[in-house]
Amino acid sequence: MHHTTREGRFAAALVEAADTVTETFDTGDYLRRLADRCVELLSAWAAGIVLIDRGEAVALGGSTRGGREEVALDLLAAQRNGGPCLESYGSGRPVPPVSISEAHETARWPEFTEQALRHGVVATFAVPVRRRDSLFGALNVFVPTLPDRASDSWRSELVVAQALADAAGLGLENNRAYAQSRSLAGQLQEALSSRVRIEQAKGMLAERWQIGTDEAFIALRGHARRRRLPLDRVALAVIEGGPVDRL
């Protein structure tokens, strides 16, 4: 559905940010789309998202609108030693609009502000990407003019940005849970399949040697131990007609 109003686009962006329970989920594409939605909905020149794990940036995404993806990624990368993203992530709270020139003069984030001035960024703000007590990273918005901090307009921008970031936090948590459940299901299925192969091999050896299944299992396990092979691998070899020591 095509949404023409800002409210409609905002609602669609929230749904998109939370919709991550899919086998085809790609973190890079997801972060780029989210950054693009920020530029569409806010008075933003560019936007970027950084995901952080154990204090290290693990994924970056920049808005592609206006061909500024590389610029957004450069501004995120310049925050290795400090910046609005790290500050928001560290505190778990938004960083209100900051004048880049003022921050540069006070050496608040030297490396970042130098890059931001080079790219013509006038102001920036950041919000944490979070879900309850879990912090995933931060969303950074770059604007071409300094917001009037005495007005309510920038507060509205901050609220919209935080709502998008919160939806992303929900989406990332859901995707993490989905990936974990799929991994566990895969492990359980493999364990079940392995057990079935072992039981099948036991039956084949018992029939081949005219012995009981317990004796057949002892032989199967002994062969695996002597050859230092996984029991499941030996069982598969038996099913495929391979030889097994009876000793």
C-alpha positions in Angstrom: 0.0 0.0 0.0 1.3 3.5 -0.9 1.2 5.9 2.0 1.0 9.6 1.2 0.6 11.2 4.6 3.5 11.5 7.1 1.4 9.6 9.6 0.9 6.8 7.1 4.6 6.6 6.3 5.4 6.6 9.9 3.1 3.8 10.7 4.4 1.8 7.8 8.0 2.4 8.9 7.2 1.1 12.4 5.7 -2.1 11.0 8.6 -2.6 8.7 11.1 -2.1 11.5 9.4 -4.7 13.7 8.9 -7.2 10.8 12.1 -9.3 11.1 10.9 -12.9 11.6 12.0 -14.2 8.3 14.6 -16.6 6.9 15.8 -14.0 4.4 16.6 -11.3 7.0 19.7 -9.4 6.1 21.2 -7.0 8.8 22.8 -4.7 6.3 19.7 -4.2 4.2 17.6 -3.8 7.3 19.8 -1.0 8.7 19.9 0.8 5.4 16.1 0.7 5.1 15.7 2.0 8.6 18.1 4.8 8.0 16.2 5.7 4.8 12.9 5.9 6.7 14.5 8.3 9.1 15.5 10.6 6.3 12.0 10.4 4.8 10.2 11.2 8.1 12.6 13.7 9.7 14.2 16.9 8.7 17.4 14.9 8.1 20.2 15.3 5.6 21.4 11.7 6.4 21.1 9.1 9.0 23.0 6.0 10.2 22.6 3.1 12.6 25.3 1.3 14.5 24.8 -2.0 16.2 27.1 -2.7 19.2 28.0 -5.9 21.0 30.4 -6.1 23.9 31.5 -2.5 23.3 32.4 -3.2 19.7 30.6 -2.0 16.5 29.3 -5.1 14.8 27.2 -3.6 12.0 26.7 -0.2 10.4 24.0 1.1 8.1 23.7 4.4 6.3 20.8 6.1 4.5 21.1 5.9 0.7 18.9 8.9 0.0 20.7 11.6 -2.0 23.7 9.3 -2.6 24.9 10.0 1.0 25.4 6.4 2.2 29.2 6.6 2.2 29.0 9.9 4.0 26.7 8.4 6.7 29.0 5.4 7.1 32.0 7.6 7.3 30.4 9.6 10.1 29.5 6.5 12.0 33.1 5.1 11.6 34.5 8.4 12.9 32.9 7.7 16.3 35.3 5.0 17.2 36.7 7.1 20.1 33.5 9.1 20.9 30.4 10.5 19.3 26.7 10.8 19.7 26.1 7.1 19.0 28.5 5.9 21.7 27.2 8.5 24.1 23.5 7.5 23.5 24.4 3.8 23.7 26.4 4.2 26.8 23.7 6.1 28.7 20.7 4.4 27.1 19.2 7.8 26.6 18.8 10.2 23.7 21.4 12.8 22.9 19.5 16.0 22.0 20.5 18.1 19.0 24.0 19.2 19.2 25.7 22.0 17.1 28.7 20.4 15.4 30.7 23.6 15.5 30.1 24.1 19.2 31.0 20.5 20.0 34.2 20.9 17.9 35.2 24.0 19.7 34.8 22.3 23.1 36.6 19.2 21.8 33.6 17.1 22.8 34.1 14.5 20.0 37.2 15.7 18.1 37.5 13.0 15.4 33.7 12.9 14.7 33.1 16.6 14.6 36.1 17.1 12.3 34.6 14.7 9.8 31.1 16.1 10.3 32.3 19.7 9.5 34.1 18.4 6.4 30.9 16.9 5.2 28.9 20.0 5.9 26.8 18.6 8.8 25.5 21.4 11.0 23.9 19.5 13.8 23.2 15.9 15.0 21.2 13.9 17.5 21.1 10.3 18.5 18.7 7.9 20.2 19.4 4.4 21.6 18.2 1.3 19.7 16.8 -0.7 22.7 14.3 -3.2 23.8 13.4 -3.0 27.5 16.8 -3.5 29.2 18.6 -4.7 26.1 20.7 -2.2 24.2 21.5 -3.0 20.5 23.1 0.2 19.3 22.2 3.7 18.4 20.5 5.7 15.6 22.3 8.9 14.5 20.5 11.7 12.6 22.5 14.4 10.8 20.7 17.6 10.0 21.6 20.6 7.7 20.4 23.3 10.1 20.6 23.8 13.8 17.1 23.1 15.3 15.6 25.8 17.5 16.2 24.2 20.9 13.7 26.6 22.4 10.8 25.2 20.3 9.0 21.9 20.4 9.8 21.0 16.8 13.0 19.2 17.6 11.4 17.4 20.5 8.9 16.0 17.9 11.8 14.9 15.7 13.4 13.2 18.7 10.2 11.4 19.6 9.8 10.1 16.0 13.4 8.9 15.9 13.1 7.2 19.2 9.9 5.4 18.1 11.7 4.1 15.0 14.6 3.0 17.1 12.4 1.3 19.6 10.6 -0.6 16.8 14.0 -1.6 15.5 14.9 -2.8 19.0 11.8 -5.0 19.0 12.6 -6.2 15.5 16.2 -7.1 16.4 15.1 -8.9 19.5 12.5 -10.9 17.6 15.0 -11.8 14.9 17.5 -12.9 17.5 14.9 -15.1 19.2 13.8 -16.5 15.9 17.4 -17.3 14.8 18.0 -19.0 18.2 14.8 -21.1 17.9 15.7 -22.2 14.4 19.2 -23.1 15.5 17.9 -25.2 18.4 15.3 -26.8 16.2 18.1 -27.7 13.7 20.2 -29.2 16.5 17.3 -31.2 17.8 16.4 -32.5 14.3 20.1 -33.5 13.7 20.2 -35.3 17.1 17.0 -37.2 16.2 18.3 -38.0 12.7 21.6 -39.2 14.2 19.7 -41.5 16.7 17.6 -42.9 13.9 20.8 -43.7 11.9 22.4 -45.4 14.9 19.3 -47.5 15.5 19.1 -48.5 11.9 22.8 -49.5 11.8 22.3 -51.5 15.0 19.5 -53.4 13.3 21.5 -54.0 10.2 24.5 -55.4 12.1 22.3 -57.5 14.3 20.8 -59.1 11.2 24.1 -59.4 9.4 25.8 -61.1 12.3 22.7 -62.8 13.7 23.3 -61.3 17.1 21.3 -59.1 19.5 20.9 -55.4 19.0 22.8 -54.6 22.3 25.8 -56.6 21.1 25.6 -54.9 17.7 25.6 -51.5 19.4 28.7 -52.5 21.5 30.5 -53.5 18.2 29.4 -50.2 16.5 30.6 -48.1 19.4 33.9 -50.0 19.7 34.6 -49.5 16.0 34.0 -45.8 16.4 36.3 -45.5 19.4 39.1 -47.5 17.9 39.0 -45.4 14.7 38.3 -42.2 16.6 35.3 -41.5 14.5 31.9 -40.0 15.5 29.4 -42.8 16.2 26.9 -41.2 13.8 29.5 -41.3 11.0 30.2 -45.0 11.6 26.4 -45.7 11.6 26.0 -43.9 8.3 28.8 -46.0 6.8 27.1 -49.2 7.9 23.8 -48.1 6.3 25.7 -47.4 3.1 27.2 -50.9 3.2 30.6 -50.2 4.8 32.4 -52.8 7.0 32.6 -52.7 10.8 34.9 -54.6 13.1 33.1 -57.1 15.2 35.8 -57.2 17.9 
